[in-house]
């Protein structure tokens, strides 16, 4: 009985209609209220009229002439308010319209159609999202223009490989984990998907420059185009440690499967950990390289080194109980590992590893983007851009969540089995539940400002340059001719 003991909400004439509570009501129960005339108590003529979630009931008494018209929700102009609010709730939370439609159909719950949803999106929802993001970004960049910022950047493509249509490049403020910009690039704008990452970073840096934001340094992956681009612009550039460790781990895994190289498998995790230690415990690039190259001696049970930047291992020297765990000089395994760890590119990259901030938070943001823009769904350019902005709003609101606690006040943890660990368990902190205050703010903007006067918001939306579709560069044949030319490889020709 806890559900029905909820206190009643008091409504006034000034209460906004979109903030009212909503209830699911059976049509049979609802129409029972209009069966009898409230004046003469005799049967009335009842005519229901539905439009999406909106229901109007026209009641007329043939005996005493009583007539009334009842509406299930307020109407703004010609738009029922809950129809628009349902579209907004679907769009702002990143929900799939078609998945929700399946739920509604299973319940025989009346709803709006997809055409109505898209009309709401074009006219009201997307202009509201774009304005809200620009408003946040303007305030954020104005604040950042008063100091030098440390940023991280990375790109996410909407599909793997070299056939991606969209690439979204995001910049994060590494000091507070706020997404400060996300740029959407379509592959035909830059001559192919392999150029999207550089173009996205270029647009982001131009935006920061136009707003007077000075960049202290940027942390990215080791993309060669990004390296050259930032070097030409004289921007201080560091590399994310995880990307280097991941690349080395893949190469070591491959070597460990070769004959007489089983020992490499035992050291793969330790080598990966050493990358992080060399980066985070060093203050200069030379010190990072010295600590990294000392690993070649360390895996041979040699703990004194010729490099004055790091002459001796910091761990206490212990007596070896298992001599087989060390690499032996002159062996194939040592040769292969040394070749990988001391290659020219690896040493150059180790020198530029980031000592403090990494881009792992951007990887978490990419997983949030997946919730708003699944890779199995095709979105138009503006729709994709708005969903990126919504993902950024959601991420910025929830990036600083605290760790959850039990009723007794103990911090909560859970076991996780990441794919990269290959069956090994790891412990993760359980965070508090996410909040969705940005959706309430968008609802307020939508109904209080955009709907009464949508023109300025539409104009702001129309200022965004939209590239032509990928198919626009090809000739579109008439459908009739295409059907006539269609031949199935499974069709059996008559003899």
VMD Tcl script that draws the C-alpha trace (Angstrom):
set ca {
  {0.00 0.00 0.00}
  {3.03 2.32 -0.04}
  {2.31 3.41 -3.62}
  {-1.20 4.70 -2.83}
  {-0.21 6.48 0.36}
  {1.71 9.13 -1.57}
  {0.69 12.64 -0.57}
  {-1.55 14.47 -3.01}
  {0.01 17.16 -5.18}
  {-1.66 20.56 -5.09}
  {-2.13 22.18 -8.51}
  {-2.82 25.84 -9.10}
  {-3.63 27.86 -12.18}
  {0.00 29.02 -12.37}
  {1.51 25.50 -12.14}
  {3.24 24.68 -15.48}
  {1.45 21.82 -17.23}
  {4.66 19.94 -18.03}
  {5.49 19.58 -14.30}
  {2.20 17.83 -13.49}
  {2.26 14.19 -12.44}
  {0.97 11.78 -15.08}
  {-0.97 8.56 -14.61}
  {-1.83 5.61 -16.84}
  {-5.62 5.29 -17.01}
  {-7.70 2.54 -18.63}
  {-9.98 3.88 -21.37}
  {-12.92 1.91 -19.98}
  {-12.56 3.42 -16.51}
  {-12.09 6.91 -17.91}
  {-15.17 6.85 -20.13}
  {-17.31 5.62 -17.22}
  {-17.06 9.16 -15.84}
  {-18.97 10.50 -18.87}
  {-21.67 7.83 -19.26}
  {-24.33 9.73 -17.27}
  {-25.36 13.35 -17.47}
  {-24.30 15.23 -14.29}
  {-27.58 17.23 -14.46}
  {-30.36 14.72 -15.14}
  {-28.37 11.54 -14.36}
  {-29.50 9.85 -17.58}
  {-27.24 8.25 -20.26}
  {-25.27 10.70 -22.41}
  {-23.79 10.57 -25.90}
  {-20.00 10.24 -25.51}
  {-17.58 10.86 -28.40}
  {-13.85 10.33 -27.70}
  {-11.20 11.86 -30.00}
  {-7.51 10.90 -29.70}
  {-4.31 12.52 -30.99}
  {-1.19 10.76 -29.76}
  {-1.39 10.74 -25.97}
  {-4.02 13.45 -26.08}
  {-7.68 12.48 -25.54}
  {-10.69 14.78 -25.87}
  {-14.10 13.59 -24.73}
  {-17.26 15.28 -26.01}
  {-20.31 14.61 -23.82}
  {-23.84 15.58 -24.88}
  {-27.08 14.77 -23.10}
  {-29.99 14.24 -25.55}
  {-32.50 14.73 -22.73}
  {-31.57 18.03 -21.05}
  {-29.16 19.44 -23.66}
  {-26.12 19.44 -21.33}
  {-22.80 19.59 -23.26}
  {-19.17 19.66 -22.22}
  {-15.75 19.09 -23.72}
  {-13.01 17.49 -21.60}
  {-9.29 17.40 -22.48}
  {-6.74 15.04 -20.94}
  {-3.89 17.57 -21.07}
  {-3.19 21.26 -21.76}
  {-2.60 22.37 -25.34}
  {0.03 24.91 -26.43}
  {-1.22 26.42 -29.65}
  {-2.22 23.25 -31.49}
  {0.31 20.96 -29.75}
  {-0.80 18.78 -26.80}
  {1.74 19.34 -24.06}
  {2.31 15.68 -23.09}
  {2.89 14.72 -26.74}
  {5.74 17.22 -26.84}
  {6.96 16.27 -23.37}
  {7.09 12.58 -24.33}
  {9.21 13.44 -27.38}
  {11.47 15.56 -25.17}
  {11.83 12.83 -22.53}
  {12.79 10.28 -25.20}
  {15.28 12.61 -26.88}
  {16.89 14.19 -23.82}
  {17.53 10.86 -22.07}
  {18.93 9.15 -25.16}
  {16.15 6.57 -25.27}
  {15.29 4.74 -28.49}
  {11.89 5.79 -29.83}
  {11.31 2.39 -31.41}
  {12.21 0.44 -28.26}
  {9.79 2.55 -26.25}
  {7.18 2.09 -28.97}
  {7.45 -1.69 -28.53}
  {6.74 -1.31 -24.81}
  {3.75 0.92 -25.50}
  {2.33 -1.50 -28.08}
  {2.71 -4.43 -25.69}
  {0.69 -2.49 -23.10}
  {-1.85 -1.15 -25.69}
  {-0.74 2.29 -24.49}
  {-1.51 5.04 -26.99}
  {1.44 7.17 -28.06}
  {2.70 9.54 -30.74}
  {4.03 8.36 -34.10}
  {7.61 8.61 -35.34}
  {6.72 11.42 -37.77}
  {5.42 13.51 -34.87}
  {8.55 12.72 -32.83}
  {10.83 13.85 -35.64}
  {8.80 17.04 -36.19}
  {9.12 17.87 -32.49}
  {12.86 17.16 -32.66}
  {13.49 19.44 -35.65}
  {11.28 22.28 -34.44}
  {11.90 22.38 -30.69}
  {14.16 19.72 -29.18}
  {17.35 20.01 -31.24}
  {17.36 23.84 -31.10}
  {16.95 23.60 -27.30}
  {19.85 21.13 -26.95}
  {22.18 23.18 -29.16}
  {21.38 26.41 -27.30}
  {21.87 24.76 -23.90}
  {25.26 23.32 -24.89}
  {26.47 26.60 -26.38}
  {25.36 28.39 -23.22}
  {27.33 25.98 -21.01}
  {30.35 26.07 -23.30}
  {30.44 29.85 -23.38}
  {30.46 30.05 -19.58}
  {33.07 27.28 -19.28}
  {35.45 28.79 -21.83}
  {35.12 32.23 -20.30}
  {36.20 30.75 -16.97}
  {39.08 28.81 -18.55}
  {40.34 31.90 -20.42}
  {41.67 33.19 -17.09}
  {44.25 30.40 -16.74}
  {46.31 27.88 -18.71}
  {44.43 24.63 -19.14}
  {45.61 21.04 -19.29}
  {43.47 19.16 -21.76}
  {43.09 15.65 -23.10}
  {41.80 14.75 -26.55}
  {40.61 11.63 -28.33}
  {38.36 10.65 -31.22}
  {35.56 8.12 -31.40}
  {34.27 6.79 -34.73}
  {30.73 5.57 -35.27}
  {32.00 2.31 -36.78}
  {35.30 0.39 -36.70}
  {37.88 0.34 -39.47}
  {38.25 2.84 -42.31}
  {34.57 3.01 -43.29}
  {33.33 5.32 -40.55}
  {30.85 8.02 -41.47}
  {31.19 10.19 -38.34}
  {34.12 10.95 -36.08}
  {33.58 12.87 -32.85}
  {36.65 14.51 -31.34}
  {36.30 15.49 -27.67}
  {38.42 17.68 -25.43}
  {38.35 17.23 -21.66}
  {39.63 19.50 -18.92}
  {41.99 17.10 -17.15}
  {41.83 19.02 -13.88}
  {38.09 18.59 -13.29}
  {37.10 15.95 -15.90}
  {34.65 18.26 -17.70}
  {34.06 17.84 -21.43}
  {34.71 21.32 -22.80}
  {34.22 20.65 -26.51}
  {33.15 17.92 -28.89}
  {33.42 18.28 -32.66}
  {31.54 16.13 -35.16}
  {33.32 15.49 -38.46}
  {31.81 13.65 -41.42}
  {34.25 11.63 -43.51}
  {33.45 13.31 -46.84}
  {34.41 16.70 -45.34}
  {38.06 15.67 -45.05}
  {38.58 13.16 -47.85}
  {38.20 10.02 -45.77}
  {37.75 8.76 -42.24}
  {41.53 8.58 -41.65}
  {41.67 12.40 -41.59}
  {38.78 12.97 -39.18}
  {40.82 12.91 -35.96}
  {43.20 15.64 -37.07}
  {40.33 17.81 -38.34}
  {38.38 17.39 -35.08}
  {41.37 18.46 -32.99}
  {42.06 21.39 -35.32}
  {38.50 22.71 -34.93}
  {38.60 22.30 -31.15}
  {41.90 24.16 -30.79}
  {40.66 26.94 -33.06}
  {37.59 27.33 -30.84}
  {39.75 27.57 -27.69}
  {42.00 30.08 -29.40}
  {39.04 32.22 -30.51}
  {37.80 32.33 -26.90}
  {41.20 33.31 -25.50}
  {41.89 29.97 -23.79}
  {45.62 29.20 -23.49}
  {46.61 25.53 -23.57}
  {49.35 24.45 -21.15}
  {49.65 20.99 -22.71}
  {47.52 18.30 -24.29}
  {47.47 14.55 -23.65}
  {46.41 12.28 -26.53}
  {47.17 8.88 -28.00}
  {50.16 8.38 -30.31}
  {48.40 9.09 -33.61}
  {51.14 10.16 -36.10}
  {49.00 12.89 -37.72}
  {48.24 14.36 -34.29}
  {51.92 14.32 -33.34}
  {52.95 16.24 -36.44}
  {50.01 18.66 -36.23}
  {50.75 19.64 -32.61}
  {54.49 19.80 -33.27}
  {53.91 22.27 -36.13}
  {51.67 24.41 -33.88}
  {54.25 24.36 -31.02}
  {51.75 22.85 -28.58}
  {53.27 20.87 -25.71}
  {52.18 17.28 -26.26}
  {52.22 14.21 -24.01}
  {51.05 10.66 -24.65}
  {48.55 8.61 -22.71}
  {50.27 5.70 -20.92}
  {47.47 3.17 -21.49}
  {47.74 3.36 -25.27}
  {51.48 2.60 -25.16}
  {51.03 -0.20 -22.60}
  {48.25 -1.72 -24.69}
  {50.37 -1.71 -27.86}
  {53.34 -3.29 -26.09}
  {51.14 -5.94 -24.45}
  {49.81 -7.03 -27.84}
  {53.33 -7.44 -29.22}
  {54.49 -9.32 -26.10}
  {51.48 -11.64 -26.29}
  {52.43 -12.48 -29.85}
  {56.05 -13.24 -28.87}
  {54.99 -15.37 -25.89}
  {53.32 -17.85 -28.28}
  {56.59 -18.53 -30.11}
  {58.84 -21.46 -29.31}
  {61.18 -20.99 -26.29}
  {59.42 -17.74 -25.32}
  {57.06 -18.94 -22.59}
  {58.83 -16.75 -20.02}
  {57.50 -13.64 -21.79}
  {53.97 -14.49 -20.65}
  {55.09 -14.38 -16.98}
  {56.57 -10.90 -17.43}
  {53.90 -9.31 -19.64}
  {51.89 -7.83 -16.76}
  {55.03 -6.64 -14.94}
  {56.30 -4.91 -18.09}
  {52.94 -3.20 -18.52}
  {53.02 -1.99 -14.90}
  {56.58 -0.73 -15.41}
  {55.36 1.62 -18.17}
  {53.02 3.33 -15.69}
  {55.67 3.47 -12.96}
  {58.33 4.94 -15.28}
  {55.90 7.64 -16.41}
  {54.33 8.61 -13.09}
  {57.47 8.52 -10.95}
  {59.62 10.70 -13.24}
  {59.88 14.44 -13.59}
  {61.82 14.61 -16.89}
  {61.80 12.77 -20.17}
  {65.38 11.55 -19.69}
  {64.46 10.03 -16.35}
  {61.48 8.21 -17.91}
  {63.74 6.69 -20.58}
  {66.39 5.72 -18.01}
  {63.87 3.95 -15.81}
  {62.30 2.28 -18.82}
  {65.55 0.93 -20.28}
  {66.60 -0.33 -16.83}
  {63.92 -2.97 -17.28}
  {66.16 -4.88 -19.71}
  {68.69 -5.37 -16.89}
  {66.02 -5.99 -14.27}
  {64.44 -8.95 -16.11}
  {67.93 -10.54 -16.17}
  {68.28 -10.10 -12.38}
  {70.72 -7.19 -12.84}
  {69.75 -4.20 -10.70}
  {72.64 -1.74 -11.26}
  {72.63 0.32 -14.44}
  {75.04 2.44 -16.45}
  {72.65 5.37 -16.93}
  {73.38 8.10 -14.33}
  {69.74 9.28 -14.51}
  {68.74 5.97 -12.86}
  {71.83 4.08 -11.65}
  {70.12 1.50 -9.43}
  {66.74 -0.17 -8.94}
  {64.80 1.22 -5.99}
  {63.44 -2.11 -4.72}
  {65.35 -4.09 -2.07}
  {67.54 -6.82 -3.57}
  {66.27 -10.26 -2.55}
  {67.85 -13.65 -2.90}
  {66.43 -15.51 -5.87}
  {64.52 -18.69 -5.05}
  {63.43 -19.42 -8.63}
  {66.25 -18.77 -11.13}
  {63.98 -19.79 -14.03}
  {61.87 -16.67 -13.66}
  {64.69 -14.49 -15.03}
  {65.61 -14.01 -18.67}
  {68.93 -15.56 -19.66}
  {71.49 -13.68 -21.78}
  {71.69 -14.74 -25.41}
  {68.26 -16.38 -25.49}
  {65.65 -15.86 -28.17}
  {63.10 -14.58 -25.62}
  {65.45 -11.83 -24.36}
  {66.36 -10.80 -27.91}
  {62.71 -10.48 -28.93}
  {61.67 -8.56 -25.80}
  {64.66 -6.19 -25.95}
  {63.93 -5.45 -29.61}
  {60.34 -4.50 -28.75}
  {61.07 -2.47 -25.61}
  {64.05 -0.50 -26.92}
  {62.91 0.26 -30.47}
  {63.47 3.85 -31.58}
  {59.77 4.72 -31.61}
  {59.10 3.21 -28.18}
  {61.96 5.14 -26.58}
  {60.76 8.35 -28.24}
  {57.23 7.75 -26.99}
  {58.31 6.84 -23.46}
  {60.10 10.18 -23.20}
  {56.80 11.98 -23.90}
  {54.50 9.95 -21.63}
  {52.22 11.98 -19.39}
  {53.37 11.90 -15.78}
  {50.12 12.97 -14.13}
  {46.98 13.09 -16.27}
  {45.74 10.40 -18.64}
  {42.85 10.14 -21.12}
  {41.08 7.22 -19.42}
  {38.22 9.57 -18.49}
  {37.67 10.22 -22.19}
  {37.33 6.48 -22.74}
  {34.61 6.50 -20.09}
  {32.93 9.38 -21.94}
  {32.97 7.31 -25.12}
  {31.02 4.58 -23.34}
  {28.44 7.22 -22.37}
  {28.20 8.28 -26.02}
  {27.31 4.69 -26.89}
  {24.19 4.99 -24.75}
  {23.05 8.06 -26.68}
  {24.27 7.04 -30.14}
  {24.42 3.23 -30.55}
  {26.61 2.19 -33.46}
  {23.76 0.08 -34.87}
  {21.61 3.18 -35.46}
  {22.11 5.71 -38.27}
  {21.56 9.35 -37.26}
  {21.39 12.52 -39.37}
  {24.19 15.02 -38.82}
  {22.29 17.41 -36.51}
  {20.73 14.48 -34.65}
  {24.18 12.96 -34.08}
  {25.58 16.30 -32.93}
  {22.74 16.88 -30.46}
  {23.17 13.43 -28.98}
  {26.89 14.11 -28.50}
  {25.97 17.30 -26.63}
  {23.48 15.39 -24.47}
  {26.12 12.76 -23.68}
  {28.53 15.54 -22.67}
  {25.89 17.16 -20.42}
  {25.18 13.82 -18.76}
  {28.88 13.07 -18.32}
  {29.74 16.50 -16.91}
  {26.92 16.24 -14.38}
  {27.95 12.78 -13.17}
  {31.73 12.68 -13.64}
  {32.38 13.70 -10.03}
  {30.08 11.19 -8.33}
  {31.18 9.96 -4.92}
  {31.70 6.34 -3.97}
  {28.56 4.72 -2.57}
  {28.40 3.52 1.03}
  {26.47 0.80 2.81}
  {23.93 1.55 5.55}
  {26.71 1.06 8.09}
  {28.91 3.65 6.37}
  {31.39 1.29 4.67}
  {32.55 2.06 1.12}
  {31.04 -0.21 -1.51}
  {33.06 -2.26 -4.00}
  {32.26 -4.87 -6.62}
  {34.16 -7.55 -8.51}
  {34.61 -7.05 -12.24}
  {36.02 -9.32 -14.93}
  {37.32 -7.12 -17.77}
  {37.93 -8.73 -21.13}
  {41.50 -7.45 -21.16}
  {42.26 -9.34 -17.94}
  {41.34 -12.65 -19.64}
  {39.38 -14.06 -16.71}
  {41.23 -12.32 -13.88}
  {39.08 -10.37 -11.43}
  {39.55 -6.76 -10.48}
  {37.90 -4.59 -7.82}
  {35.91 -1.49 -8.75}
  {34.41 1.18 -6.53}
  {30.61 1.40 -6.70}
  {29.54 4.98 -7.40}
  {26.35 6.69 -6.27}
  {23.39 6.67 -8.65}
  {23.63 9.14 -11.57}
  {21.42 12.22 -11.65}
  {19.56 13.75 -14.60}
  {19.19 17.39 -13.62}
  {20.23 18.47 -17.12}
  {16.99 16.96 -18.48}
  {14.94 19.07 -16.06}
  {16.87 22.15 -17.12}
  {16.25 21.32 -20.78}
  {12.54 20.79 -20.10}
  {12.34 24.21 -18.47}
  {14.14 25.83 -21.42}
  {11.91 23.99 -23.88}
  {8.53 24.94 -22.42}
  {9.37 28.34 -20.98}
  {11.45 29.78 -23.83}
  {11.73 27.66 -26.98}
  {8.07 26.71 -27.49}
  {6.70 30.27 -26.96}
  {9.26 31.70 -29.41}
  {11.17 29.04 -31.38}
  {12.49 31.32 -34.16}
  {15.76 32.54 -32.53}
  {16.62 29.01 -31.45}
  {15.93 27.64 -34.93}
  {18.18 30.33 -36.40}
  {20.99 29.33 -34.02}
  {20.53 25.71 -35.09}
  {20.55 26.61 -38.78}
  {23.91 28.38 -38.43}
  {25.61 25.00 -37.97}
  {27.09 23.90 -41.33}
  {25.70 20.50 -42.32}
  {27.82 18.54 -44.82}
  {26.15 16.81 -47.75}
  {25.31 13.13 -47.32}
  {27.81 10.47 -48.39}
  {25.48 9.29 -51.15}
  {25.18 12.79 -52.67}
  {28.36 12.28 -54.70}
  {26.79 9.30 -56.48}
  {24.02 9.30 -59.05}
  {20.68 8.08 -57.69}
  {18.99 5.73 -60.19}
  {15.19 5.62 -60.52}
  {13.69 3.04 -58.17}
  {11.88 1.32 -61.03}
  {15.14 0.79 -62.97}
  {16.95 -0.44 -59.85}
  {14.24 -3.04 -59.20}
  {14.37 -4.20 -62.81}
  {18.17 -4.59 -62.64}
  {18.12 -6.37 -59.29}
  {19.18 -10.01 -59.57}
  {19.42 -12.34 -56.60}
  {22.33 -14.76 -56.58}
  {19.98 -17.38 -55.13}
  {17.36 -17.12 -57.88}
  {17.19 -20.25 -60.03}
  {16.80 -19.43 -63.69}
  {14.16 -21.35 -65.61}
  {15.53 -23.60 -68.31}
}
mol new
graphics top color blue
foreach p $ca { graphics top sphere $p radius 0.5 }
foreach p [lrange $ca 0 end-1] q [lrange $ca 1 end] { graphics top cylinder $p $q radius 0.2 }
display resetview
